[in-house]
Amino acid sequence: METWIEHVMQSQIPELQRFARGVELDKAAVQSRLTRSINNGPVEGQVTKMKLIKRMVYG
């Protein structure tokens, strides 16, 4: 990841450079997501479902 960020920063693509800066700012979270198999996707799905039901009930 370090090498990729260095290459991107040397490139002439401003959009990709902005993305790489964001990745670098939150490097710990990005590395955690790339190296661990655990995620909160199922929990977020349940939360979204509950919010939908709440909106339907309360109009």
C-alpha positions as CSV (number, residue, x, y, z in Angstrom):
1,M,0.0,0.0,0.0
2,E,2.9,2.4,0.8
3,T,4.4,1.8,-2.6
4,W,1.0,2.4,-4.3
5,I,0.5,5.7,-2.5
6,E,4.0,6.9,-3.4
7,H,3.3,6.1,-7.1
8,V,0.0,7.8,-7.1
9,M,1.4,10.9,-5.5
10,Q,4.0,11.1,-8.3
11,S,1.3,10.7,-10.9
12,Q,-0.4,13.6,-12.7
13,I,-3.9,12.4,-11.8
14,P,-5.4,14.8,-9.2
15,E,-8.5,12.7,-8.5
16,L,-6.4,9.7,-7.7
17,Q,-4.1,11.8,-5.6
18,R,-7.0,13.1,-3.5
19,F,-8.2,9.5,-3.0
20,A,-4.7,8.4,-1.9
21,R,-4.5,11.3,0.6
22,G,-7.7,10.1,2.1
23,V,-6.4,6.5,2.3
24,E,-3.3,7.8,4.0
25,L,-5.2,9.9,6.5
26,D,-7.2,6.8,7.6
27,K,-4.4,4.2,7.0
28,A,-5.1,2.2,10.1
29,A,-8.7,1.5,9.1
30,V,-7.8,0.7,5.5
31,Q,-5.1,-1.7,6.6
32,S,-7.5,-3.3,9.1
33,R,-10.1,-3.9,6.4
34,L,-7.7,-5.3,4.0
35,T,-6.1,-7.7,6.4
36,R,-9.1,-8.9,8.5
37,S,-12.0,-11.0,7.4
38,I,-14.4,-9.5,10.0
39,N,-16.7,-6.7,8.9
40,N,-19.9,-5.0,10.1
41,G,-21.8,-5.5,6.9
42,P,-24.5,-7.8,8.3
43,V,-25.1,-5.4,11.3
44,E,-25.4,-2.4,8.9
45,G,-27.9,-4.3,6.8
46,Q,-30.1,-4.9,9.9
47,V,-29.8,-1.3,10.9
48,T,-30.9,-0.2,7.4
49,K,-33.8,-2.6,7.5
50,M,-35.0,-1.3,10.9
51,K,-34.8,2.3,9.7
52,L,-36.9,1.4,6.7
53,I,-39.6,-0.2,9.0
54,K,-39.5,2.8,11.3
55,R,-40.0,5.2,8.4
56,M,-42.9,3.1,7.1
57,V,-44.6,3.0,10.5
58,Y,-44.2,6.7,11.4
59,G,-45.1,7.8,7.9
